[in-house]
Amino acid sequence: MYAGWGTGRAYALGQLGAGQFTREIDRQLLLGAGQYGVNARYGGQFTAASVETGYRLGDGRASLTPYLGADYARVDSDSFSEQGGLGFGLRTQGGVSTRSQALAGVRAERQWGSWALRGYAEWQQLLSSDGLTQDASFVGVDAWAPMAGLQPARSGGLLGLSVESWLTRNTRVAFGYDQRFGPRGDLSQVALRYS
C-alpha cells in the first residue's frame, strides 16, 4: 500500500507492505576430491513500513532533491535443513528478524532531450535491530556458529548512477550502477533495463 502527498516542490510518502516467500537452495560441496549436492527449501513472511519526505530544488531539466526518511522491516523465517552432502549440509532454526533505520540522502537528475542522467547518495543509520545474526550447524554435527555475510545490523551507505534514454515513444533503455559502502559491507550491482 502506498500513499503520497505533494505540494509545489515538497513531498511526503508512506508505504506498507506484507507478503510471504519461498526459497529453494541447491549447491555443491567439495569434500576432498568429491563433489556432493545439497538442497533445502524453506519460507517465511515479511512486513515492511517506510516514510519519506523531501524537497525538490531546480527545474524540469536539472534537479536536486534532499530527503529524510525511516523504515522498519520484520522477517519471520522457517527453519531449514539441507539434504545430502554426507552430513555436511547446513541447518538453521527458524527465527524473527527486525530492523529499523533512519535515512538521509539526495537524488540528482539532469535531462538532455531523450536522455537522462540520475544519481543518488543515501546513508542508512541503524536505529534498532534484533535477530539479524543467523546461527547454523552441520546436519551431522551439533556445533552451532554464526553464518558470515553482509552486516544488516550495522549502518551503511548507498551510491548509485544511471543513464536512461527513450529509444522510441514507448521504449526506453537504462543502465545503472549501485554501490553499498561503510560498516554494513561493500557490494556492487550493475543493471540493464529495457522497457
Secondary structure in CASP SS format (residue, H / E / C, confidence):
PFRMAT SS
TARGET T0000
AUTHOR 0000-0000-0000
METHOD secondary structure of the structure
MODEL  1
M C 1.00
Y E 1.00
A E 1.00
G E 1.00
W E 1.00
G E 1.00
T E 1.00
G C 1.00
R C 1.00
A E 1.00
Y E 1.00
A E 1.00
L E 1.00
G E 1.00
Q E 1.00
L E 1.00
G E 1.00
A E 1.00
G E 1.00
Q E 1.00
F E 1.00
T E 1.00
R E 1.00
E E 1.00
I E 1.00
D E 1.00
R E 1.00
Q E 1.00
L E 1.00
L E 1.00
L E 1.00
G C 1.00
A C 1.00
G E 1.00
Q E 1.00
Y E 1.00
G E 1.00
V E 1.00
N E 1.00
A E 1.00
R E 1.00
Y E 1.00
G E 1.00
G E 1.00
Q E 1.00
F E 1.00
T E 1.00
A E 1.00
A E 1.00
S E 1.00
V E 1.00
E E 1.00
T E 1.00
G E 1.00
Y E 1.00
R C 1.00
L E 1.00
G E 1.00
D C 1.00
G C 1.00
R C 1.00
A E 1.00
S E 1.00
L E 1.00
T E 1.00
P E 1.00
Y E 1.00
L E 1.00
G E 1.00
A E 1.00
D E 1.00
Y E 1.00
A E 1.00
R E 1.00
V E 1.00
D E 1.00
S E 1.00
D C 1.00
S C 1.00
F E 1.00
S E 1.00
E C 1.00
Q E 1.00
G E 1.00
G H 1.00
L H 1.00
G H 1.00
F C 1.00
G C 1.00
L E 1.00
R E 1.00
T E 1.00
Q C 1.00
G C 1.00
G E 1.00
V E 1.00
S E 1.00
T E 1.00
R E 1.00
S E 1.00
Q E 1.00
A E 1.00
L E 1.00
A E 1.00
G E 1.00
V E 1.00
R E 1.00
A E 1.00
E E 1.00
R E 1.00
Q E 1.00
W E 1.00
G C 1.00
S C 1.00
W E 1.00
A E 1.00
L E 1.00
R E 1.00
G E 1.00
Y E 1.00
A E 1.00
E E 1.00
W E 1.00
Q E 1.00
Q E 1.00
L E 1.00
L E 1.00
S E 1.00
S E 1.00
D E 1.00
G C 1.00
L C 1.00
T C 1.00
Q C 1.00
D E 1.00
A E 1.00
S E 1.00
F E 1.00
V C 1.00
G C 1.00
V C 1.00
D C 1.00
A C 1.00
W C 1.00
A E 1.00
P E 1.00
M C 1.00
A C 1.00
G C 1.00
L C 1.00
Q C 1.00
P C 1.00
A C 1.00
R C 1.00
S C 1.00
G E 1.00
G E 1.00
L E 1.00
L E 1.00
G E 1.00
L E 1.00
S E 1.00
V E 1.00
E E 1.00
S E 1.00
W E 1.00
L C 1.00
T C 1.00
R C 1.00
N C 1.00
T C 1.00
R E 1.00
V E 1.00
A E 1.00
F E 1.00
G E 1.00
Y E 1.00
D E 1.00
Q E 1.00
R E 1.00
F E 1.00
G C 1.00
P C 1.00
R C 1.00
G C 1.00
D C 1.00
L E 1.00
S E 1.00
Q E 1.00
V E 1.00
A E 1.00
L E 1.00
R E 1.00
Y E 1.00
S C 1.00
END
